[in-house]
Amino acid sequence: MQPAKTSDELAEMYPNLEPWQRDELEVWHRGWITKIMTGDVTSEEYNAAVPPHPDPHHPEDDG
């Protein structure tokens, strides 16, 4: 699995979110990725999940 995004990377990806929201979103995504890698959930379940904050990069969120 790739390393966690830095604060600067998250700020670039999510300029409209507060730093704590960016951190929560990163933790949320990483949790789902771990579950996908371990076979606990499918990518379809991840795609259908609702992120804790607006995320234009999430498949189900049109931004």
N, C-alpha and C positions, 0 to 999 in steps of 0.2 A: 504494500500500500504506500502511496506517496506521502511525503511529510505534510504536516498541517500547514495551512497557509499562514503567512506572516500577517501582522497587523496592517502593514502597507499594502500587501496583496489584497486583503479583505476590503480595505478602504477603496481600492481601485475597482473591485468587483461590485461593491455595494455602497456607492457614495451617498445614498440617501438614508442609510441606516446609522444609528448611533453605534459607537464601538462595542458596547455590551450586546447589542442586537447582532452585530456581525459575528461576535464570538459565539453566541447561542446558535446561530445558523450554522457555523462551522462545526460545532459539536454535534448538532442534529444530523448534518450530512455525513459526518464521519461515523456516527453510530449506525446509520442505515447502511453505509458501505461495508462496515464490519459484519452486519447481519447478512448482507448479500453474499459476502465472501465465505461466510461459514455455512451458508445454505439455509439459514433460519427464515429468510424472506426472499421473495423474487424481485427482480428489477421492476416488474409491473406493479407490485405493491409499493415500492419506493416511488415510482412515477405518480401513483395515485395519492400518495400521502401529502398532507398539507404542511408546508414548512411553518415554523413558528413566527416568521416575519416575511414580508414580501420578498420574493426571490425570482428575478427575471431569468435566472439560469436554470431553474427547476422546470422539468418538462411540462408539468401541468399548470404552471403559472405563466400567463402571457405577459407579465410585467406591467 
